[in-house]
Amino acid sequence: MDPHEIIRRQRAFFQTGATRSPNARLDALAALDRAVRAAEGALTGALRDDLGKPAAEAYTSEIGFVLSEIAFARRHLRRWMAPAAVGSPLLLRPASATVVPEPRGVALIISPWNYPLQLAVSPLAAALAAGNTAVVKPSELAPRTAAVLDDLVRGAFPPERACVVTGGPDTATALLRERFDQIFFTGGGAVGRQVLQAAAATLTPCTLELGGKSPCFVCADARLDVAARRIAWGKFLNAGQTCVAPDYVLADRRIAAPLLDELARAIERFYGSDPRQSPDYGRIVSPRHIDRLQGLLAGARVVSGGVFDRDARYFAPTVVTDVVPGAPAMRDEIFGPILPVIPYDSLGEALDTLRD
């Protein structure tokens, strides 16, 4: 079915009012919950194939995460839907006023490859809870998970209620030519600009969850073993391919050297002396991204790690320092297992640099 026909059928179905009642929304969420649970084994295998995700990580950060989101929506749905009385201005007295939450209509969800289940199904659950229909476009860079997701949604819903459209950038471009009532996009800033530009033609509301550079501060009075363990966990989960992972560390110069030692110890504690052999360490999504990460090592001194295998999509947990100003690792979001540690002399000076 072509995108135009999918959207036409979803809009016609939405306009019947069949998605609006609390029971219809709760039924949709229950169907989604059952479908995810039934596909747990297939999803675990697909996430392993696409990203090398260990089973425990696949459950906690993807499968269990979306089941928790669905359960939360089911618990709170009736309260979210309830009309709320609000005051009215003197000019309009004796009128009364009520805010009534209304569904938007047909939602487009464009999800990324790094958490290919979580970042597709969580917004889908939100769209269904809000009484919308939904078209989900998963990333072609996680093809096994996209295929399982397609089967999962196809088994739970008729296409006029929710469906998955697979394909590459051409498919996304074709979808963005259509008129939606809400677009939810998770990904990088460059594509986010294209989504927003396409949405502007029809004044379609957008929710854009894009990238960034999330710094960690380690001050002189920190417990360095605890700080290193927490930073290493947040950084190297999913091989660093997390938008809210610590992107780099700003460390008080007095403790920067011992922090590097503690980070190396934390990495070995998590993944052993050879993370390539660890059952708990993931893989980079594609060889092209290995090339990108390799380029980020320019202008920095590797303290630990730095080993990679393009064919195996392996890039070791890597800590670097002596990062030169303007180095590639400090210009763009790293989105991988490279952690720059940058000493600072004054906390105020470091904060001023961030504000700039």
C-alpha positions in Angstrom: 0.0 0.0 0.0 1.4 3.4 -1.0 1.8 6.1 1.7 -1.0 8.2 0.3 -3.5 5.4 0.5 -2.4 4.4 4.0 -2.9 7.9 5.3 -6.2 8.3 3.5 -7.5 5.1 5.1 -6.2 6.1 8.6 -7.8 9.6 8.3 -11.1 8.1 7.3 -11.0 5.7 10.2 -10.0 8.4 12.6 -12.9 10.6 11.4 -15.4 7.8 12.3 -14.6 8.5 16.0 -13.7 4.9 16.6 -10.4 5.8 18.3 -11.7 8.4 20.7 -13.4 6.5 23.6 -11.4 5.5 26.7 -12.2 1.9 26.1 -11.0 2.0 22.5 -7.7 3.5 23.6 -7.2 1.1 26.5 -8.0 -1.8 24.1 -5.3 -0.5 21.7 -2.7 -0.3 24.5 -3.6 -3.8 25.7 -3.2 -5.1 22.2 0.2 -3.4 21.9 1.3 -4.9 25.3 0.3 -8.4 24.2 2.1 -8.1 20.9 5.4 -6.9 22.5 5.2 -9.7 25.0 4.5 -12.3 22.4 7.4 -11.1 20.3 10.0 -10.9 23.1 12.1 -13.7 21.9 12.2 -12.4 18.3 12.9 -8.9 19.5 15.8 -10.1 21.6 17.3 -11.9 18.7 16.8 -9.0 16.3 18.4 -6.5 18.7 21.3 -8.8 19.0 21.7 -9.1 15.3 21.3 -5.3 14.6 23.3 -3.9 17.5 24.9 -6.8 19.4 22.7 -6.0 22.4 23.0 -8.5 25.2 19.7 -10.0 26.3 19.7 -8.2 29.7 20.3 -4.9 28.0 17.7 -5.6 25.3 15.1 -6.1 28.0 16.0 -3.3 30.3 16.5 -0.6 27.7 14.0 -1.7 25.0 11.5 -4.4 25.7 10.9 -3.9 29.4 11.1 -0.1 28.9 8.2 -0.1 26.4 6.1 -2.4 28.5 6.6 0.0 31.4 5.5 2.9 29.2 2.4 1.1 28.0 1.5 0.2 31.6 2.0 3.8 32.7 -0.3 5.0 29.9 -3.0 2.5 30.8 -2.9 3.5 34.5 -3.2 7.2 33.8 -5.2 7.4 30.6 -8.6 8.3 32.1 -7.1 11.1 34.2 -5.2 12.5 31.1 -8.5 12.5 29.2 -10.6 14.2 31.8 -11.8 17.7 31.0 -10.5 20.4 33.2 -12.5 23.5 34.3 -10.7 26.8 33.9 -11.6 30.3 34.8 -13.2 32.6 32.2 -12.6 36.4 31.9 -15.0 38.9 33.3 -15.9 40.0 29.8 -17.4 36.6 29.1 -19.3 36.1 32.4 -21.5 34.2 33.1 -19.9 31.8 30.6 -17.9 28.8 31.9 -14.8 27.3 30.2 -13.4 23.8 30.0 -10.3 22.5 28.4 -11.0 19.2 26.7 -8.0 17.1 25.5 -8.5 16.2 21.8 -6.6 13.7 19.6 -4.7 15.2 16.7 -5.5 12.7 14.0 -3.0 10.8 11.9 0.5 10.7 13.5 3.8 10.0 11.7 6.6 8.5 13.9 10.1 8.4 12.4 12.3 6.4 14.7 16.1 5.9 14.8 18.4 2.8 14.8 20.1 3.1 18.2 17.0 2.0 20.3 14.9 0.7 17.4 12.2 -0.8 19.5 12.0 1.7 22.4 12.0 4.8 20.2 9.3 3.4 17.9 6.9 1.8 20.3 7.0 4.4 23.1 5.7 7.2 20.8 3.3 4.7 19.2 1.9 3.9 22.7 1.5 7.7 23.3 -0.2 8.2 19.9 -2.7 5.4 20.6 -3.3 6.6 24.2 -4.1 10.0 22.8 -6.7 8.6 20.4 -4.7 8.9 17.2 -3.9 6.6 14.4 -0.2 6.1 13.6 2.3 5.4 10.8 5.7 4.2 12.1 8.8 4.5 9.9 11.6 2.6 11.6 15.3 3.0 10.6 16.6 0.9 7.8 19.9 0.6 9.7 18.3 -1.8 12.2 16.5 -4.1 9.6 15.9 -7.2 11.7 14.2 -5.1 14.4 12.2 -3.2 11.8 11.0 -6.5 10.3 9.9 -7.8 13.8 8.2 -4.5 14.5 6.3 -4.7 11.3 5.0 -8.2 12.1 4.2 -7.1 15.7 2.1 -4.1 14.6 0.5 -6.0 11.7 -0.7 -8.7 14.1 -2.1 -6.3 16.6 -3.8 -3.7 14.5 -5.6 -3.2 11.2 -3.6 -0.9 9.0 -6.1 1.9 9.3 -5.4 2.0 13.1 -1.6 1.6 13.1 1.0 0.3 10.6 4.7 0.1 10.0 6.2 1.4 6.7 9.7 0.1 6.1 12.3 1.4 3.7 15.2 3.9 3.4 15.5 7.6 3.1 13.3 7.6 -0.1 10.5 6.1 1.9 10.8 8.8 4.6 10.9 11.5 2.0 7.7 10.1 0.4 6.0 10.1 3.8 7.0 13.6 4.5 5.3 14.8 1.3 2.0 13.7 2.8 -0.1 15.7 5.2 -0.1 14.4 8.8 -1.6 15.9 11.9 1.5 15.3 14.1 5.1 14.3 13.3 7.3 12.7 16.0 10.9 12.4 14.9 13.9 11.1 16.8 17.3 11.4 15.2 20.1 13.8 14.3 19.9 17.6 13.8 20.5 17.5 10.0 17.5 15.2 9.3 15.5 17.0 12.0 15.9 20.2 9.9 14.6 18.4 6.8 11.6 17.1 8.8 10.7 20.5 10.1 11.1 22.1 6.7 8.7 19.5 5.2 6.2 20.0 8.0 6.3 23.7 7.5 4.6 23.4 4.1 1.4 22.1 5.9 2.0 23.7 9.3 2.1 20.2 10.8 3.0 20.2 14.6 6.3 18.4 15.2 8.0 16.9 18.2 11.7 16.6 17.5 14.0 14.7 19.8 17.5 15.4 18.5 21.1 15.1 19.6 23.4 17.1 21.7 26.7 17.0 23.7 26.0 16.0 27.3 28.9 16.9 29.6 29.8 15.2 32.9 31.5 17.3 35.6 33.8 15.6 38.1 34.8 18.0 40.9 37.8 17.6 43.2 35.8 16.3 46.1 34.1 13.5 44.1 34.4 9.8 45.0 36.4 8.9 41.9 35.6 5.2 41.9 31.9 5.9 42.1 32.0 8.6 39.5 34.0 6.5 37.1 31.7 3.5 37.5 28.6 5.6 36.8 30.1 7.5 33.9 31.4 4.3 32.3 28.0 2.6 32.6 26.1 5.6 31.1 28.7 6.0 28.3 29.3 2.5 27.2 25.7 1.2 27.4 24.7 0.3 23.8 28.3 0.9 22.8 27.8 4.6 23.4 25.0 4.9 20.9 22.7 6.8 23.2 21.6 10.4 22.8 21.8 11.1 26.5 25.1 9.3 27.2 27.9 11.3 28.8 29.5 12.8 25.7 32.6 14.0 27.4 34.0 14.6 30.9 35.1 17.9 32.4 37.4 17.0 35.3 39.0 19.2 37.9 42.7 19.2 37.0 43.7 18.0 40.4 41.9 14.7 40.0 42.0 14.3 36.2 44.9 11.7 36.2 43.5 9.4 38.9 40.0 9.6 37.2 41.6 8.2 34.0 42.9 5.3 36.0 39.5 4.7 37.7 37.8 4.8 34.3 40.1 2.1 32.9 39.4 0.0 36.0 35.6 0.4 35.6 35.7 -0.6 32.0 37.7 -3.7 32.8 35.3 -4.5 35.6 32.3 -4.3 33.2 33.7 -5.9 30.1 36.9 -7.7 31.1 40.4 -7.2 29.7 39.2 -7.8 26.1 35.7 -6.2 25.6 35.5 -7.9 22.2 34.9 -11.2 24.0 32.5 -9.8 26.5 28.9 -11.0 26.3 27.8 -7.6 27.8 29.3 -5.2 25.2 27.4 -4.2 22.0 28.4 -3.4 18.5 28.3 -0.4 16.3 25.4 -0.2 13.9 27.4 -0.2 10.6 31.0 -0.2 9.2 30.3 3.4 8.0 29.8 4.5 11.6 33.1 2.7 12.6 34.8 5.0 10.0 33.2 8.0 11.5 34.3 7.1 15.0 37.8 6.4 13.9 38.0 10.0 12.5 36.9 11.3 16.0 40.2 10.1 17.4 42.2 12.7 15.5 43.6 15.5 17.7 43.4 13.4 21.0 45.6 11.0 22.9 44.2 7.6 23.5 44.5 6.5 27.1 42.7 3.2 26.9 40.9 1.3 24.1 41.1 2.7 20.6 41.0 -0.7 19.1 38.4 -1.4 16.4 37.4 -4.0 13.8 35.4 -2.5 10.9 34.1 -5.9 9.6 33.0 -7.0 13.0 31.5 -3.6 13.8 33.5 -3.6 17.0 34.9 -0.4 18.6 36.4 -0.8 22.0 35.4 1.3 25.0 37.9 4.2 24.5 39.0 7.0 26.8 41.0 9.9 25.3 42.6 13.1 26.7 44.8 16.0 25.6 42.0 16.9 23.1 43.1 19.8 21.0 40.7 22.8 20.7 38.4 22.3 17.7 39.1 18.5 17.5 36.5 16.4 15.7 35.4 14.8 19.0 34.4 18.2 20.4 32.6 19.6 17.3 29.9 17.0 16.9 28.0 14.6 19.1 30.2 11.5 19.5 27.4 8.9 19.6 29.8 6.0 20.2 32.2 4.6 22.8 34.8 7.4 22.8 35.0 9.4 26.0 37.2 12.6 26.1 38.3 13.7 29.5 39.2 17.4 29.6 40.8 19.0 32.7 39.6 22.4 33.9 41.2 24.8 36.4 38.2 26.7 37.5 34.6 25.5 37.6 33.4 29.0 36.6 35.7 29.0 33.6 34.4 25.6 32.5 30.8 26.7 32.9 31.5 29.8 30.8 32.9 27.6 28.1 29.8 25.5 28.1 27.5 28.6 27.9 29.5 29.8 24.9 
